[in-house]
């Protein structure tokens, strides 16, 4: 018998470094999860990918700036797709930032520092570099009931 808790993805908690593809996989898979923790490697690999994709997008915008797609149906569809992707990535990034704050045993509400221009973002970047704090385990998702086969194998 399969329990719903067995369907949870394998967690990557601090001490389990992830590579660049593993970080992106976790970023997408845990995009709407605001509980749990994210390791430093998971956070910084996604930050690097974000910078690379942003630079490529800006290069593409620069090269396509002369195209007359702005008033066409294709331009509208592309703009809507880009808007939807931006919304999803903003939510995923917010989730990752909250989970990274949990890893240093800080409340996810500290992400509101981003509302302070420049200094807030700088403070969050510094906090993201802090080492993991074992007390951050209090933010882990504790949905697996005791006595189930999945709980017996969880360590």
SVG drawing of the C-alpha trace seen along z (x, -y; Angstrom):
<svg xmlns="http://www.w3.org/2000/svg" viewBox="-3 -52 32 54">
<polyline fill="none" stroke="black" stroke-width="0.4" points="0.0,0.0 1.3,-3.5 0.9,-6.2 0.6,-9.8 3.7,-10.6 5.7,-8.2 5.0,-10.4 6.9,-13.3 10.1,-14.0 13.4,-13.0 14.4,-16.0 17.8,-17.6 18.5,-19.0 21.7,-20.8 24.7,-18.6 23.5,-17.2 25.2,-19.4 23.5,-19.4 25.0,-20.0 23.8,-22.5 21.1,-20.2 20.0,-18.9 19.5,-22.5 17.3,-23.3 15.4,-20.1 14.7,-21.0 13.9,-24.6 11.1,-23.4 9.9,-20.5 9.7,-22.5 8.5,-25.7 5.4,-26.1 6.9,-24.7 7.5,-27.3 8.3,-24.8 11.6,-22.9 15.1,-24.0 17.4,-24.7 21.1,-24.1 23.6,-26.8 24.6,-24.9 21.0,-24.6 20.5,-28.4 23.7,-29.5 23.4,-27.2 19.9,-28.6 21.3,-32.2 24.0,-31.4 21.5,-29.9 19.2,-33.0 22.1,-35.4 23.0,-33.3 19.4,-33.1 18.8,-36.8 21.9,-37.8 20.8,-35.6 17.2,-37.0 18.6,-40.5 20.8,-39.7 17.7,-38.2 15.7,-41.3 18.4,-43.5 18.6,-41.5 14.8,-41.4 14.2,-45.0 13.9,-45.9 11.4,-43.1 7.8,-44.4 6.2,-41.7 4.8,-44.1 1.5,-44.5 1.1,-41.0 -0.8,-38.0 2.5,-36.2 4.0,-39.1 0.9,-39.0 1.2,-35.3 4.9,-35.5 4.3,-38.4 1.7,-36.4 3.9,-33.3 6.8,-35.4 4.5,-37.0 3.3,-33.6 6.8,-32.3 7.9,-35.4 5.1,-34.9 6.0,-31.3 9.7,-32.0 9.0,-34.8 7.0,-32.4 9.7,-29.7 12.4,-32.2 10.4,-33.4 9.9,-29.8 13.7,-29.1 14.6,-32.2 12.2,-31.3 13.6,-27.8 17.2,-29.1 16.2,-31.4 14.8,-28.4 18.1,-26.6 19.9,-29.3 17.1,-29.1 15.5,-32.4 11.8,-33.0 10.7,-33.2 9.3,-36.6 12.8,-38.0 12.3,-37.8 10.3,-41.0 13.7,-42.7 13.6,-42.7 11.1,-45.5 13.9,-47.8 15.7,-49.1 19.3,-47.9 20.1,-47.3 17.3,-44.7 18.6,-42.7 22.2,-43.0 21.1,-41.8 19.3,-38.8 22.4,-37.9 24.6,-38.0 22.1,-35.9 22.0,-33.3 25.7,-32.8 25.4,-31.9 26.2,-28.3 23.3,-26.0 22.0,-25.9 20.8,-22.5 18.0,-24.3 16.5,-25.1 15.1,-21.6 12.0,-23.0 10.9,-24.3 11.1,-20.9 7.8,-19.4 6.7,-16.9 3.7,-15.5 4.7,-11.8 2.7,-10.1 4.6,-7.8 4.0,-4.2 3.8,-4.2 6.4,-2.3 7.7,-5.6 8.4,-7.0 10.4,-3.9 12.8,-4.6 13.1,-8.3 16.3,-9.4"/>
</svg>
